[in-house]
């Protein structure tokens, strides 16, 4: 379905990003796996994808740094000739109530989660404009839509992604580029593994389907948006949350 397309997935060495990268490869896309710390994991994933018959490359870059994001996109262009799909997935949390949150914890979360999306899009979109096609898919969160106590930094950054997504969709729609966001609810990854069983049980009560999602649920939605099935969808935020925000 995506044979010959090139995808860049940020923060792809584990969790949701890893599932997205794998599904893109399963659909035939060549994939650039961005990682910031885990070279071994990134390399392992690349080998797994090559085993699926596609081309793949692991590239180290901190997406919160403008020049590193530029290098990431340049590597993709150099190696595979284009960037057709950009999945801005990299994200961090540094939770805390505002009365105890440091300026550093606020700024770092915004820099990675929001500036990271700007930095990678800023360098990938000109390539997409030139080829008059492209898909930008940003991973936000239900926290950015309804807020979450203890996450003013994270929710602000994720809400910022929603505004960025809608604005960019309006800017580049006439060039054949779609820009959408996916808002996961609670998904079983390292990010949510830190929650106690008691907290998890309480959270499950607020989910219509009464259980957490899997990284593959997000990856399937990326495939839907990145392939022909998503060609007439832009500027949207799709909640994949088992029924939390509706
Ligand atoms: P995770 O912590 O398992 O993975 C995040 C990845 O981002 C890691 O590989 C990490 O190394 C990478 N990363 C962090 N900072 C980076 C940087 N500066 N540059 C490049 N990469 C960086 O978390 P996850 O659960 O897989 O989350 C993936 C995305 O989904 C995040 O944007 C997160 O906010 C969002 N999300 C997750 C959930 C959930 O329940 N897990 C819910 C809503 C939204």
Boltz pocket constraint, residues with backbone or C-beta under 6 A from the ligand:
constraints:
  - pocket:
      binder: B
      contacts: [[A, 10], [A, 11], [A, 12], [A, 13], [A, 14], [A, 15], [A, 16], [A, 17], [A, 34], [A, 35], [A, 36], [A, 37], [A, 38], [A, 61], [A, 62], [A, 63], [A, 64], [A, 88], [A, 89], [A, 90], [A, 91], [A, 92], [A, 112], [A, 116], [A, 139], [A, 140], [A, 141], [A, 142], [A, 183], [A, 184], [A, 185], [A, 186], [A, 187], [A, 188], [A, 189], [A, 190], [A, 191], [A, 192]]
      max_distance: 6.0
